[in-house]
Amino acid sequence: MSASGGLIVHVVDDDDGVRTGFTRLLRSAGLDVRAYSTADRFLEEVDSVAPGCVLLDITMPGISGPETLQRLKGKRNVLPVIVVSARDNEAIHKLTHEVGAKMFLRKPVDDQALLDAINWVTKDSSGA
Amino acid sequence: MAPMDWIHAGWTGMTVVSLMLAFVYLSIWIRQRRLGVYLTFALCSLSAAAIAIFELFMMRTPSPEVWAQLVRWLHVPLAALLVNLVLFVRLQFRASRRSWTAPLIGVALAVLAANFLTGVNLDFREVASLESIRIWNSVPIGVPVGEPNPWIILGTINALLMIAFLIDTVVIVRQRGSVEERQSVFLVCVSIIVFLVAAGTWELIVSTGLIVAPLLVAPSFLGISLVMAYLIGSEILRASEMATSLVTAEARLLETEQQMDLAASVSGQGFWSWDTTGTEPWLSPTARFLLGIAPDEVFEWETYLERVAPDDRRRLGSAINEALHGDGNIHVEFRIAVRGKDVRWLVALGKILFRHDHAPVHSYGVVVDTTERKMADERFRLLVESMPSAVLLVNDSGAITFGNKQAESMFGYAQEQLIGMDFETLMPQGYRSGHADFRRLFAGDPAARNIGTGTELVAERRGGGAIMVEIGLTPIQIGQDHFTIASIADIGERKRMEREAALQRDELAHLSRVASLSALSSSLAHELNQPLTAILSNAQAGARFLAHQPPDAGEVAISFTNIVDNAKRAGDVIRKLRSMLRNDRTEFVRLPIDDVVREVLQILRSDLIDRRVEVVLELAADLPPVKGDRVQLQQVLLNLMMNATDAMAGIAHPRVLTVCTLLAEHGEVEVQVADNGPGIPEPDLARIFAPFVSGKKGGMGLGLSVCAMLVQAHAGMLWATNNSAGGATLHFRLPAYSDALSPERA
């Protein structure tokens, strides 16, 4: 059980600075955070039972492999995915769609926007 | 008709003989006035002829008065005869003392005076009568009878004086003269003495009446005539012999001359010989030919001088002058205009012989045609003068012996000044001492070589201005001496152009970099975005931690630290970007190639991700560093990797970019950038490095040509191959770092 109503945010970003930054930001907002440096790690280590969401940097090496995308998509059914990226173009949008993400946020991300986004995507799952 | 009696015949004969002799001697004297001796004897003979005529009349006249007068006038030709005899002997033999002349002439004149002033003539005071006698059945001859004149003694004294003089002459000549001379003086003087003795004694006898006989002088003279005739014969004989030997000698001389001239003409040499007492020099036919003087033309100095080139006349004159006042050696070169042809170069070599008082007596020498050699020299000189580089001829002690016009204008010293100058004077101060060693080294191993190529070799003009040069050295040998020809080219202009070209290359590389980086702008922006995101998140986290109750200072501190780190990260990206965008001068440093590879991959990271390119790195361990400009090598790798990525744009299968570094042969470092795209068509493998060749639609096609230019500037090689498994690989090789001045290929 988490302090913030049981939500776990999974931060998946290969950039150390960004990952640390998000992690600390979310913790400062009282959320429970798990951080993963690669998509594969996330897929292997994630505990899919607990409710939460995924903060996924789509501009990571290896993310665009179709297998990974399938598996992530599968995960989405349990955990909603928010895609973040510094890039904002058609290719990115396509990937975002393929992974079945609910939302797309552009880096640098404003803290309130991020928290609101998390609230929004998890309200369905946390609620009844 | 009655036959002539012997008296008439004899005296007529004697007259004729004397006249003949006189005629012979006179005709010789007329032709050769110098020989006064002939005149004297001619006068003797004439006198003798006169005497003979007088005597004939004396013998035949019946009248004593006529006889006395005849004798009286007889003494005139007699005196003439005696004086001329004396003169003749003196001139012929040149052996008497001067002291004889005056007394002899004096006494002769005294005799003549006595003859006319005392008595009826010298012999008789008076002639009483003439007796008539016959000698050997001759006609009647008049014989005087009268009183003797005591003054006849003067005649005797005269005769005796003459005899003494003659004896003295004989003695002197016998002491000094040749056999011939001694013989002739003996003959002449003895015959005269005999004549004097005989005639004088007979005169005395007849005048004193000891014997009643005619007064006769002429017969005694006969002896002299005979002697003279004999001597003339000898002389004619001798003259003929001399003439023969002279002709032989001349013939031999001519032959020798001809041989010499033949030999001389073969070698183009003419001989000349000038006896200064003569007016005209002797010139061999070849000499005449060379000097343009016709075989029979008389040589005249002024006319000849006119044909000598004006500039050379003074030189010719002063050379001769110097020889005249100095050691007599003539050596002068001059030009002469020859009829109908152009100018000919001649060298005159000769010698002047002097008397003890240094007056010139004789000169002789050789004149040689050196036109061929001069023309060759001239051609050589023109060739050297026309060369665009400066040419200097340096001897083995480092002194300049010749410089052409270009050298004059390049270094600012006149050609005359260059001669004798040390070669080192043309180098900047600092290099001078080192150069002497270099010269010694060069002399030890003389071989044609270029120095200064690829290096900054500086020469110094007069006044200190610097010239950048390249020098070609060629060792040569002239006779026994060793020289070096230095051909010096001013490469300042070339260096300037090289520098300009280098600047333009840098400019081009820069623009290419800018173009590449513009293409990468989005990925670069992405690179910046990451640290910015981190900064933002950390800052906002920090704010939130601060708003906690109580504020979590520890977390805030950590947030600040993270902000600082990420700001630095951002700074690094910007710095890298700026260094790529700057147009710095090329700077070759010691560079590990792996660092460059990693830096470029960092720049390209987001782009590669964006395009879903997987990167495989195979970096060899322990590679030697290369010598390169960091930014330029980054640019090369950037270009190659972007090209590889572009090549894979259209493929369906997973894109893999493989970057390898490895050690190649000769210790060089090779970098390979491989893609698994469609590969490069075979004919294009070399073409792709040419400018304006692009596989991309709308591409400028400069990227690979710029890469090629940069790799070349690093003394490296760039080439492309196709992979067996599909796709292409671009390779470049660089030499390992060494301390040479600039990258040089082994």
HADDOCK unambig.tbl for C-alpha pairs under 7 A between the chains (distance, minus, plus):
assign (segid A and resid 17 and name CA) (segid B and resid 531 and name CA) 6.51 0.50 0.50
assign (segid A and resid 17 and name CA) (segid B and resid 534 and name CA) 5.37 0.50 0.50
assign (segid A and resid 17 and name CA) (segid B and resid 566 and name CA) 6.65 0.50 0.50
assign (segid A and resid 18 and name CA) (segid B and resid 530 and name CA) 6.21 0.50 0.50
assign (segid A and resid 18 and name CA) (segid B and resid 531 and name CA) 6.84 0.50 0.50
assign (segid A and resid 18 and name CA) (segid B and resid 533 and name CA) 6.16 0.50 0.50
assign (segid A and resid 18 and name CA) (segid B and resid 534 and name CA) 4.43 0.50 0.50
assign (segid A and resid 21 and name CA) (segid B and resid 534 and name CA) 4.84 0.50 0.50
assign (segid A and resid 21 and name CA) (segid B and resid 537 and name CA) 4.97 0.50 0.50
assign (segid A and resid 21 and name CA) (segid B and resid 538 and name CA) 4.96 0.50 0.50
assign (segid A and resid 22 and name CA) (segid B and resid 537 and name CA) 5.83 0.50 0.50
assign (segid A and resid 24 and name CA) (segid B and resid 538 and name CA) 6.74 0.50 0.50
assign (segid A and resid 24 and name CA) (segid B and resid 541 and name CA) 5.94 0.50 0.50
assign (segid A and resid 25 and name CA) (segid B and resid 537 and name CA) 5.70 0.50 0.50
assign (segid A and resid 25 and name CA) (segid B and resid 538 and name CA) 6.27 0.50 0.50
assign (segid A and resid 25 and name CA) (segid B and resid 540 and name CA) 6.51 0.50 0.50
assign (segid A and resid 25 and name CA) (segid B and resid 541 and name CA) 4.09 0.50 0.50
assign (segid A and resid 28 and name CA) (segid B and resid 541 and name CA) 5.44 0.50 0.50
assign (segid A and resid 28 and name CA) (segid B and resid 544 and name CA) 5.65 0.50 0.50
assign (segid A and resid 28 and name CA) (segid B and resid 545 and name CA) 5.49 0.50 0.50
assign (segid A and resid 29 and name CA) (segid B and resid 544 and name CA) 6.71 0.50 0.50
assign (segid A and resid 59 and name CA) (segid B and resid 609 and name CA) 6.33 0.50 0.50
assign (segid A and resid 59 and name CA) (segid B and resid 610 and name CA) 6.60 0.50 0.50
assign (segid A and resid 60 and name CA) (segid B and resid 609 and name CA) 6.36 0.50 0.50
assign (segid A and resid 61 and name CA) (segid B and resid 609 and name CA) 5.40 0.50 0.50
assign (segid A and resid 64 and name CA) (segid B and resid 612 and name CA) 6.55 0.50 0.50
assign (segid A and resid 86 and name CA) (segid B and resid 526 and name CA) 5.65 0.50 0.50
assign (segid A and resid 86 and name CA) (segid B and resid 529 and name CA) 6.15 0.50 0.50
assign (segid A and resid 87 and name CA) (segid B and resid 526 and name CA) 6.68 0.50 0.50
assign (segid A and resid 107 and name CA) (segid B and resid 529 and name CA) 6.86 0.50 0.50
assign (segid A and resid 107 and name CA) (segid B and resid 533 and name CA) 5.91 0.50 0.50
assign (segid A and resid 108 and name CA) (segid B and resid 529 and name CA) 6.66 0.50 0.50
assign (segid A and resid 108 and name CA) (segid B and resid 532 and name CA) 6.37 0.50 0.50
assign (segid A and resid 108 and name CA) (segid B and resid 533 and name CA) 4.13 0.50 0.50
assign (segid A and resid 108 and name CA) (segid B and resid 536 and name CA) 6.76 0.50 0.50
assign (segid A and resid 109 and name CA) (segid B and resid 533 and name CA) 6.49 0.50 0.50
assign (segid A and resid 111 and name CA) (segid B and resid 537 and name CA) 6.81 0.50 0.50
assign (segid A and resid 111 and name CA) (segid B and resid 540 and name CA) 6.48 0.50 0.50
